[in-house]
Amino acid sequence: MNTADKQMLKVALRNGVLFTVILLVISYFKNGLINYKWIPLWFLFFAGTGALRYYYQNKKTNE
């Protein structure tokens, strides 16, 4: 695994955890309860979008 892949993985994990926690807190304050069944889906979505954003920004700078 090269350094670009490690950096993309780090960005994806940070993005997934950060925005999942933010959405979880917002959901808790709105509904008063935590719906745990959506957490894996939120994490995968935010991690995937973070990795895609990093990939396209990195691709743009290398061109």
N, C-alpha and C positions, 0 to 999 in steps of 0.2 A: 504494500500500500504506500503510495507516494505522499508527499506532503500536501498536495492539493486535495487529495481524497480525504486525508485526515482532517484538514481544515473544513471541508464540506461536511463531514460527519459531525464535527464539533459544532458547527453553525446549526445544522439540522437538529441536533439534540438540545442545544440551548434554546432555539426557537420553539421547538415542540414543548419543552417543559415550561418555559416562561409564559407562552400564550395559553397553554392549557390551565395553568394556575390562575392566570388573570380571568379567563372565562369561567373557571370554577368558582372564584370569589364573586364575580358578578352574578352568576347563577344562584349562588347561596344567598346573597343579599336580596335578590329579586324574589325567589321562591321560598326561602327559609329552610331549604333542605338541599342535600347534595345527591345528584343522580349519578351514581358511579358507573352505570352502564355506558355512558357517553364518553368517558375519559379516554379509553383507547382510540376511539374514532377521532376525537379532537386532537390527540397527540399525533397520530399518523398524518392527519391533514396539515397541521401546523409544521411538523417536521418536514413533510414533503414539500410544502410551499417554501420553507426556508432554504432547503437544499436546492430547489429549482431556481430561486432568486440568486443564490450564491453562484450557481453554475452559469447562469446567463450573464451576470455581472462580471465574473471571471473570464468568460469566453469573450466578452466585449473588450476587456482590457488587453487581452492577448492578441487581438486582431490588429 
